Structures are given as C-alpha cells and as structure tokens.
C-alpha cells in the first residue's frame, strides 16, 4: 500500500515538470527501483498500472534526460522486448 502511494506521488511530481525536481529524480536511483518493481509486481495489475503511470509521465514530459535514462540506460525497451518475445506473451 505504501509503495503504491509513493508511485502515485512520483507520477504527480513528474507531471509538475519542475526542473529542480526532475534533476533530483535523474540523479537518484528511483528509476532503478521502478524497473525492479516491474519484475516484482508482474502479476499485480494495480501496481503495474501505477508503474506504467510513472513511465507515461516520464515519456510525456519534456525532460530528455529522464527519458534517456529510463529507455536506454536502464534498458526498459530491451526488458519489454524480451518479455514480448517470451513464450508467455506469444499468440498461439
């Protein structure tokens, strides 16, 4: 429950689009935890919705540094590609 509220607040902070807040998020390890939680809560739709809302806010925002860190440095694109290629997600 606490983690859900934290991710909800994180999405709201990113939405404010304040340069000082975004710079602190970029230098922190919070995005690393976001990716760890994607695996941890893979079967929890409520948490996945919250995690996706954070990612959505990052991708819609104007901070290129956060986008690059999430997609390329932390390899979110590769992680999602591998999941989609796995047998669990293939159409039969």
Long-range contacts (C-beta under 8 A, 24 or more apart in sequence): 3-37, 3-47, 4-46, 4-47, 4-50, 7-34, 7-37, 7-47, 7-50, 7-51, 7-53, 7-54, 8-50, 8-53, 10-54, 11-50, 11-53, 11-54, 11-56, 11-57, 14-54, 14-57, 14-58, 14-61, 14-66, 15-57, 15-61, 17-61, 17-62, 17-63, 19-63, 22-61, 22-63, 22-65, 22-66, 23-65, 25-66, 26-63, 26-65, 26-66, 26-69, 31-66, 31-69, 31-70, 31-74, 32-74, 34-70, 35-74, 35-76, 35-79, 38-79
